[in-house]
Amino acid sequence: MIDKLDFKDYATIDKVERRTIEQGYYDFNRVHKNFNYSLDTLGSLDKNDWCAAITLRLKNKVNSIRTDWITANSVARALQFKVSAKYWGKEGRKYNKMPMVRAIEANKLWFKEHLHMVIRFKDLKQYYNEEDIRLFIRDTCYNFEEVNSRDNTAVFIRMFRYWGDNNELGNTIEYICKTTTDQYDPLAH
């Protein structure tokens, strides 16, 4: 097992400058804090476990009500429940403890929320390959009323090993934490 990822490897000077230009800010210390919180939530690194990085865009309105942070959080919680129930069975429904980090981010261009999730698939009760997991998550997301099932770009899923040579996990966690400020925390606790 690998001990820990180092935040400084993922918040490089050029990346911080680029994010500052794109967003207008980058609170290094608060992003660092959320990065470590996310790693603690997901658990110790293991090359044998799969991980899914999900980006989910919601509809502008559902039943003529605008989608907001509360709606995005409800969708994230529902997805967490369904994934935990599917892959951990009775234990997932009872304790809802599948390692997962969810972040809700406001999109400046659309003025609406979208969410990012990182799910670690560990201690599964049976073998599932990455394509089976990806298809289940995609179908589950498109079944939510808040997600436009006719939009092929509303759900984006990347599957990768929980720890790999390409450092996808560290880059993904840094990306979902990038909007952290003292007034706004994208991680839904």
Backbone hydrogen bonds in HBPLUS format (Angstrom, degrees):
<---DONOR---> <-ACCEPTOR-->    atom                        ^
c    i                          cat <-CA-CA->   ^        H-A-AA   ^      H-
h    n   atom  resd res      DA  || num        DHA   H-A  angle D-A-AA Bond
n    s   type  num  typ     dist DA aas  dist angle  dist       angle   num
A0009-ASP N   A0006-ASP O   2.99 MM   3  5.67 152.5  2.07 118.5 126.3     1
A0010-TYR N   A0007-PHE O   2.89 MM   3  5.41 151.3  1.97 115.4 124.2     2
A0011-ALA N   A0007-PHE O   2.96 MM   4  6.17 141.1  2.12 154.8 166.8     3
A0016-VAL N   A0012-THR O   2.89 MM   4  6.14 164.5  1.92 161.6 165.8     4
A0017-GLU N   A0013-ILE O   2.94 MM   4  6.13 161.7  1.98 151.0 156.3     5
A0018-ARG N   A0014-ASP O   2.94 MM   4  6.07 157.3  1.99 140.9 147.4     6
A0019-ARG N   A0015-LYS O   2.88 MM   4  6.09 163.9  1.91 151.5 155.8     7
A0020-THR N   A0016-VAL O   2.91 MM   4  6.04 152.6  1.99 145.1 153.0     8
A0021-ILE N   A0017-GLU O   2.96 MM   4  6.21 155.9  2.02 148.9 154.8     9
A0022-GLU N   A0018-ARG O   2.91 MM   4  6.13 163.2  1.94 151.4 156.2    10
A0023-GLN N   A0019-ARG O   2.77 MM   4  5.75 167.1  1.79 151.3 155.4    11
A0024-GLY N   A0020-THR O   2.63 MM   4  4.79 137.8  1.80 125.3 138.7    12
A0031-VAL N   A0027-ASP O   2.93 MM   4  6.09 164.1  1.96 165.7 171.0    13
A0032-HIS N   A0028-PHE O   2.89 MM   4  5.99 154.8  1.95 147.0 154.8    14
A0033-LYS N   A0029-ASN O   3.00 MM   4  6.23 152.4  2.08 140.4 147.4    15
A0034-ASN N   A0030-ARG O   3.03 MM   4  6.32 160.9  2.07 147.6 151.7    16
A0035-PHE N   A0031-VAL O   2.82 MM   4  5.99 149.5  1.91 148.1 157.5    17
A0036-ASN N   A0032-HIS O   3.05 MM   4  6.33 162.5  2.08 152.8 155.5    18
A0037-TYR N   A0033-LYS O   2.98 MM   4  6.21 154.8  2.05 145.0 152.9    19
A0038-SER N   A0034-ASN O   2.86 MM   4  6.01 156.6  1.92 146.7 152.3    20
A0039-LEU N   A0035-PHE O   3.07 MM   4  6.38 158.9  2.11 148.1 153.4    21
A0040-ASP N   A0036-ASN O   2.94 MM   4  6.15 157.7  1.99 148.4 154.7    22
A0041-THR N   A0037-TYR O   2.93 MM   4  6.17 150.2  2.02 145.8 154.1    23
A0042-LEU N   A0038-SER O   2.98 MM   4  6.22 157.1  2.03 151.3 156.9    24
A0043-GLY N   A0039-LEU O   2.98 MM   4  6.09 140.8  2.13 145.0 154.8    25
A0162-TYR N   A0049-ASP O   2.74 MM 113  5.38 161.4  1.77 153.3 151.0    26
A0121-PHE N   A0050-TRP O   2.90 MM  71  5.28 172.9  1.91 150.7 152.5    27
A0051-CYS N   A0160-PHE O   2.72 MM 109  5.38 135.9  1.91 160.0 173.7    28
A0160-PHE N   A0051-CYS O   2.97 MM 109  5.38 159.0  2.01 153.4 158.8    29
A0052-ALA N   A0119-ILE O   2.88 MM  67  5.19 156.3  1.94 146.3 154.3    30
A0119-ILE N   A0052-ALA O   2.90 MM  67  5.19 159.3  1.95 147.8 154.6    31
A0053-ALA N   A0158-ARG O   2.85 MM 105  5.13 163.6  1.87 151.5 157.0    32
A0158-ARG N   A0053-ALA O   2.87 MM 105  5.13 158.2  1.92 147.1 154.5    33
A0054-ILE N   A0117-MET O   2.79 MM  63  5.03 165.3  1.81 150.4 155.5    34
A0117-MET N   A0054-ILE O   2.85 MM  63  5.03 149.0  1.95 142.2 148.9    35
A0055-THR N   A0156-PHE O   2.84 MM 101  5.11 157.1  1.90 151.0 158.0    36
A0156-PHE N   A0055-THR O   2.90 MM 101  5.11 161.0  1.93 154.9 159.3    37
A0056-LEU N   A0115-LEU O   2.85 MM  59  5.30 164.2  1.88 158.7 163.3    38
A0115-LEU N   A0056-LEU O   2.99 MM  59  5.30 167.1  2.00 149.5 151.4    39
A0057-ARG N   A0154-ALA O   2.83 MM  97  4.91 165.7  1.85 147.2 152.2    40
A0059-LYS N   A0146-GLU O   2.79 MM  87  5.66 160.1  1.83 164.8 166.9    41
A0067-THR N   A0060-ASN O   2.97 MM   7  5.75 159.6  2.01 140.0 141.2    42
A0062-VAL N   A0065-ILE O   2.84 MM   3  5.24 160.9  1.87 144.2 146.2    43
A0065-ILE N   A0062-VAL O   3.02 MM   3  5.24 153.2  2.09 107.6 116.0    44
A0072-ALA N   A0068-ASP O   2.99 MM   4  6.27 165.0  2.01 155.7 159.9    45
A0073-ASN N   A0069-TRP O   2.86 MM   4  6.05 157.8  1.91 152.5 158.6    46
A0074-SER N   A0070-ILE O   2.97 MM   4  6.18 152.4  2.04 144.4 151.8    47
A0075-VAL N   A0071-THR O   3.01 MM   4  6.31 157.1  2.06 152.4 158.0    48
A0076-ALA N   A0072-ALA O   2.98 MM   4  6.22 158.9  2.03 147.0 153.0    49
A0077-ARG N   A0073-ASN O   2.91 MM   4  6.12 159.2  1.96 150.1 155.4    50
A0078-ALA N   A0074-SER O   2.92 MM   4  6.10 156.8  1.97 145.8 152.4    51
A0079-LEU N   A0075-VAL O   2.90 MM   4  6.11 159.7  1.94 151.2 156.5    52
A0080-GLN N   A0076-ALA O   2.93 MM   4  6.11 157.5  1.98 145.8 152.5    53
A0081-PHE N   A0077-ARG O   2.94 MM   4  6.17 156.3  2.00 146.8 152.8    54
A0082-LYS N   A0078-ALA O   2.96 MM   4  6.20 165.2  1.98 152.3 155.7    55
A0083-VAL N   A0079-LEU O   2.92 MM   4  6.03 165.9  1.94 154.6 158.3    56
A0084-SER N   A0080-GLN O   2.99 MM   4  6.01 162.1  2.02 145.1 150.8    57
A0085-ALA N   A0081-PHE O   2.87 MM   4  6.00 157.7  1.92 148.4 155.1    58
A0086-LYS N   A0082-LYS O   2.99 MM   4  6.10 154.7  2.05 142.4 149.0    59
A0087-TYR N   A0083-VAL O   3.01 MM   4  6.14 172.5  2.01 156.9 158.2    60
A0088-TRP N   A0084-SER O   2.83 MM   4  5.36 145.2  1.95 140.6 148.5    61
A0089-GLY N   A0085-ALA O   3.04 MM   4  4.74 123.1  2.38 116.3 122.4    62
A0092-GLY N   A0088-TRP O   3.42 MM   4  4.63 153.1  2.50  94.8  98.4    63
A0092-GLY N   A0089-GLY O   3.06 MM   3  5.34 121.0  2.42 103.3 117.4    64
A0093-ARG N   A0089-GLY O   3.11 MM   4  6.51 155.8  2.17 153.3 160.4    65
A0094-LYS N   A0090-LYS O   2.90 MM   4  6.01 153.0  1.98 146.8 154.8    66
A0095-TYR N   A0091-GLU O   2.89 MM   4  5.88 170.2  1.90 150.7 153.5    67
A0096-ASN N   A0092-GLY O   2.77 MM   4  4.63 136.2  1.96 118.8 131.7    68
A0120-ARG N   A0099-PRO O   2.92 MM  21  5.43 175.6  1.92 159.0 159.7    69
A0101-VAL N   A0118-VAL O   2.88 MM  17  5.23 156.7  1.94 147.7 155.6    70
A0118-VAL N   A0101-VAL O   2.85 MM  17  5.23 155.1  1.91 152.3 159.7    71
A0188-ALA N   A0102-ARG O   2.91 MM  86  5.75 162.5  1.94 144.3 149.6    72
A0103-ALA N   A0116-HIS O   2.75 MM  13  5.13 163.7  1.77 155.8 158.9    73
A0116-HIS N   A0103-ALA O   2.79 MM  13  5.13 162.1  1.82 154.3 160.6    74
A0104-ILE N   A0186-PRO O   2.73 MM  82  5.02 156.2  1.79 142.7 141.7    75
A0105-GLU N   A0114-HIS O   2.87 MM   9  5.53 171.0  1.88 173.3 175.1    76
A0114-HIS N   A0105-GLU O   2.88 MM   9  5.53 151.2  1.96 151.3 160.1    77
A0107-ASN N   A0112-LYS O   2.91 MM   5  5.63 173.4  1.92 148.1 150.2    78
A0111-PHE N   A0107-ASN O   2.77 MM   4  5.46 135.4  1.97 151.2 162.5    79
A0133-ILE N   A0129-ASN O   3.23 MM   4  6.55 161.1  2.26 155.0 160.0    80
A0134-ARG N   A0130-GLU O   2.96 MM   4  6.11 164.1  1.99 147.7 152.4    81
A0135-LEU N   A0131-GLU O   2.95 MM   4  6.08 163.8  1.97 149.5 153.5    82
A0136-PHE N   A0132-ASP O   3.05 MM   4  6.20 157.7  2.10 144.5 150.6    83
A0137-ILE N   A0133-ILE O   3.03 MM   4  6.27 167.3  2.04 156.0 158.9    84
A0138-ARG N   A0134-ARG O   2.94 MM   4  6.11 166.2  1.96 151.8 156.1    85
A0139-ASP N   A0135-LEU O   2.93 MM   4  6.03 170.2  1.94 151.3 154.2    86
A0140-THR N   A0136-PHE O   2.93 MM   4  6.04 158.9  1.98 148.6 155.0    87
A0141-CYS N   A0137-ILE O   2.90 MM   4  6.09 162.8  1.93 154.2 158.5    88
A0142-TYR N   A0138-ARG O   3.01 MM   4  6.25 164.9  2.03 154.3 158.0    89
A0143-ASN N   A0139-ASP O   3.14 MM   4  6.28 124.0  2.47 136.4 149.6    90
A0143-ASN N   A0140-THR O   3.18 MM   3  5.21 141.8  2.33  97.2 108.3    91
A0144-PHE N   A0141-CYS O   3.14 MM   3  5.60 159.4  2.18 111.6 117.8    92
A0147-VAL N   A0144-PHE O   3.20 MM   3  5.57 164.5  2.23 111.4 116.1    93
A0151-ASP N   A0148-ASN O   3.16 MM   3  5.50 161.2  2.20 110.6 116.4    94
A0154-ALA N   A0151-ASP O   3.28 MM   3  5.54 170.9  2.28 113.5 115.1    95
A0167-ASN N   A0164-GLY O   3.40 MM   3  5.78 170.8  2.41 112.9 114.8    96
A0171-ASN N   A0167-ASN O   3.28 MM   4  6.55 169.3  2.29 156.6 159.4    97
A0172-THR N   A0168-GLU O   2.89 MM   4  5.99 156.0  1.94 150.0 157.0    98
A0173-ILE N   A0169-LEU O   2.95 MM   4  6.17 165.5  1.97 156.2 159.5    99
A0174-GLU N   A0170-GLY O   3.00 MM   4  6.13 163.8  2.03 148.3 153.2   100
A0175-TYR N   A0171-ASN O   2.99 MM   4  6.10 151.3  2.07 140.4 148.5   101
A0176-ILE N   A0172-THR O   3.03 MM   4  6.38 157.7  2.09 152.5 157.1   102
A0177-CYS N   A0173-ILE O   3.11 MM   4  6.24 137.2  2.30 144.3 155.4   103
A0178-LYS N   A0175-TYR O   3.37 MM   3  5.24 158.1  2.42  99.8 106.1   104
A0180-THR N   A0177-CYS O   3.10 MM   3  5.81 160.5  2.14 132.3 132.7   105
A0181-THR N   A0184-TYR O   2.79 MM   3  5.06 170.9  1.80 155.7 157.9   106
